[in-house]
Amino acid sequence: MQRVASPLWLKALDHLFLMRPMLMPPLWTISILGYGQGQRQDVSPDWTTLLYPIAVFTLLTGGVYVQNQVFDLEGDRANNKLFLLGDGYISLRAAGLQTWGCYLGAVILAFFHSTWFGALMCGALLLGSQYNAPPLRMKDRPVEGLLYNVVIYGGFAFVTGWMVLADFSLDLLLKTIPYCLGVGAIYLNTTLPDIPGDRAAGKITIAVKYGYDTAATLAGVMLAVAVITGWIVDDLYIAIPSLLALPLFVKMRVTRNVEDVALATKMGVLLLALAAVLTYPPYLALLILLFFGSKPYYRYRFGITYPSFRVQR
């Protein structure tokens, strides 16, 4: 479907929101918590040193999200979401150019920061492109899709924050474990409401292949282990939010209700974000700005109320 040309300012916003900024807070949250865990006890942390790596990682992740929508167009249509490409507001060619602009820009900027960060972003680019595109298309494979999200948004995000201040170490690897598990639990939750559309589009997630009960159970187990490992590595910033969210994961498994899944997912993300706010209070202002700043765009462009904490029934 070809749309009537939009004003330049609205077209720019379309491309910004094509990068799905509302999905960025988990990346920011875990990077902030990684920074907090990595700071040395005898050093007063300068949080501004984290802004550049987070911005670069956000740019690269935006490219992954744009490319994901290009390759997942039919699935998104079946699940009635992400209208910018499906309804013709942005062409596939423009989305492809934006994808590679984000990828290349992020890698170049990362090497300006440091060699380790450049190498990390090269890894994220390689995995991100193969998450979406042939030959691997990890997003369409059950185990590979889960592992990608665990490694990138749990592991790489935490490492990004940690290594701004501290060196690579065994302690880093151990402290990454509960975040990887927590991210895995949230990822599995996001696949549960999409089972019918994903199955129709040939996207084989764990939820599609093994069913709701298995995927929901695995999500709850991963979150429970995140609580335990968080306690073991003495990181209450992941252990307590995971513990508080766990009853909601149990409830959604018992009720098999999509609304309960949405609530568990939103609260899991929110509780961890609040833990990051305790670490770095100004982060709250960014979250508020993103939440309320996005609403006018979605209301004007699509006539919908998004984002929202309300669970649709």
N, C-alpha and C positions, 0 to 999 in steps of 0.2 A: 504494500500500500504506500503510495507516494503522498506525502502531506504538502499542504501549501507552505511556502517558504516562511520561516519564522524570523522575527527580528534578531539581530546579531546578539544582543544581550541574552535573549532566551535560548538561542542556539548554544551559546557558551555555557549556560547553566545546564542544558541538556547533556553536554559532554562531561561536565563536572559530575553530574548525578549518575551518568552512565558508569562512572568508576565506583559507584555504590558507597558513598561516604558513611552511610549509616551502618555499614558492616566493618568499619575501621576500628571502632573502640576496643574490641577484643585484642587486636594487634597492639594498639597503644597501651592498653591496660597491662598486658603481660610484659611489654618492653619496660614500662615504668617499674613494675614489680621486680623485674630482673635487675634493673639499675639499683633499686633499693637494696636488694640482696647482695649485690656486688660491691657496694660502697665499703671502703675500709673504715674501721671504727675510729681511726685517728684522723680522718679526713672529713671536713664539712663538704658535702657534695654540692657541686655547681650544676643544678638541673638543666641549665641552658645548653650544656654540652650534649645532652640527650636529644635536643630538638632536631638537629640536623639528621642524625641517623634515622629517627622516627619518620621525618618528612620524606626521606629517600625511600625507606621501606614502604611507606604509604603510597608513593608514586608507583613503585613496582607492583605492589598489590593491586592498585587500581588497574594496571594493565592486565593482570591476571583476571580480574573480574570482568573487564570489557571483553577479553578474548573468550571467557567462559560463556558470556551471553551470545557471542557469535556462534559458538559450536553447540550451544544448548538451546537454540532458538525454538525448536519444536517442543521440547520439554517444558520450557517456560510458558509457551502458548497453552499447552495442555493443562498446566497448573495455574493458569490465569494470573501471571505476574510478570513484572519487568517489561513494560510496554514500549520503551524507547526504540528498540529494534523491531520488535514484533509488530508494532503499529506504524512503523515507517517514519518516526521522528528523526532518526539517524540512519544513514545508509550503512550497509555492511562494509563497503569500501572505506568509509570514514572511520568506522569502528576498528577496522584492521589497522589503519594508519595510526590511530590513537593508541592501540595496543603496543605497537612497536616503538612508537615515540616514548611511551612510558617506560618500556623495557630498557631501551638504549640510554635514555636520559638518566634513569636510576642507576644503571651500572657505571656510567661515566662519573656521575656525582659521588657514587660510593667510593670509587678509587681516589677521588680528590680528598676524601676523608682519611682513609687508611687502606693499607693492603688487605688486612683481615676483613674489613667490611666490604671491600670490593669483591673479594673472593666469596664472601657469604652471599652477596647479592647475585653474583654469577650463578651460584648454586640454586638460589631461589628462582632465578630466571629460567634456568634449565628445567627444573622440576615444575615450575608454574606453566611453562609452555607445553610440557608433556602431560600435565594434568588435564589440559583442554584438548590438545591437538593430537593427530596421529603421529607416530604409530602407537604410542602407549595409551593415550586417552584415559588417564587414571581415574578421571571423574566418573567414567562409565564402568569401572571395575570395583567390586566390593572391597577387597582388602587394600588395594592400591589407593583407592579414594580416601579411605580412613587414614592410612599411613601418611599420605601427603599432608593432610590437614594437621595431624599430630606433629609431624616433623617441622613444617613451616610455621604454623601459627602457635604451636606450643614451644618447640625447640628453638627455631631460628629467632623468633620474637624475643624469647627470654635471653638468648645469647647476645642479641643486639644490645639490650639494656645492660647486661652484666659487663660486657667487654669494653664498654665506654670507660669504665673505672678499673676493672680487675682483669687479671690474666686468665687465659684458658687453664682449667684445672679439673681434677676429679670432683672437687666440691661443686663446680659448675654443672657437671654432668648429672650428679646426684640431685641437685636442686631443680634441675629441669624436669625430672621425672613426673612429679605431681601435676605440673602445668600441662605436659603432654597428655596425661590421662584426662585432665579436666577438659581440655580442648576436644579430645576424642569423644567424650560424653556429649558435649554440646553439638558437635558435628553430627553424631548419630541421631540426635533429637531432630535436627533440621531436616533429615531425610524422611522422617516418619510421615508428616502430612503429605509429602510428595509421592508416596508410593504409587497411586494410580497413574499420575502423569508420567512419572519416570518409567514405569513398566511399559506404558504405551509408546514412549519415545525410545525404548531399548536401552535405557540407562540402568545398569544393574548395580544398584547400591546394596549394602548389606541388608537393608530393610526390604528391598525388592526380592533379593535372592532367598533370604532366610525367614522373612516375615516380620510383622510388627513385634510379636512377643520376644523373639530372639534379639532383635536390634534394641528394643527398649530395655531388656534385661541386661544386655552388654553395656548399654549406656549407664545404667545404675551401678553395675559392678565397677566400671572404670572410675566413676565418681567416688565410690566408696574407697577404692584403692588410692585415689588422689588424696582423700582425707588421711588415710593411714600413712602414706609416704610423706605427705606434707608435715605430719607430726614427727615422723622419724628424722627428717632433715631439719627440723626446728624452723619451719616456715609457716607461721599461723596465718599469713596473708592469703595462702591458698587453702590451708586445712579448714579454717573456720567457715569461709564462704561455701566451700564444698559441702561441709557438714550441714549447714543451714539449708542448702538447696536439696539435699539428699531425700528428705521426705516427699518433696514434690516429684522427684523421679520415681519413687516407689509408688506414689499415687497414680501417676500416668500409666505405669505398667499394669496396675490392678484394674483401673477403669477403662483402659484402652481408648481413651477419649482424646481427640485431637486438640481440644481446647486446653486440656490439662498438660499436653505436650508443650503447647505454646507458652503456657504459664511457667512451666519448669525451665524452659529454655531462656525466657526473658529474665527470670529471677536469678538463674545461674550466672548470666552475663552481668546483670546489675550488681549482684553481691560482690563479684570479683572486682568490678569497676569501683565500687565504694571502698574496697580494700586498697586499691591504688590511690584513691583520693586521700585516704589516711596517710599514705606514704608521701604524696605530693598534692596538697590541698588545692592549688590552682587548677588542677586537672578537672575539678568539678565545673569550673566556669566553661571550659571547652566542651564538656559533655552537654551542659545546658544550652550553650550556643548552637551546637550541632542539632540537638533535638528540636528546639523551637525554631531555629533558623531554616530547617528543612521543610517544616510544615507548609509555609506559604507556597513554596515551589510545587509540591505535590497537590495542593488544593487547587492552585491556578492551572497547572498543566493537565492534571488527570481528574480533578474533582473528587479526590479521595482524602481521607484523614489518615495521614501517615507522616511520621511515625506516631505510634500510640502505645501506651501501656495497657490499653483495654484489650482483653482477649475476646475475639469475635465468637459469638455463639449462634 
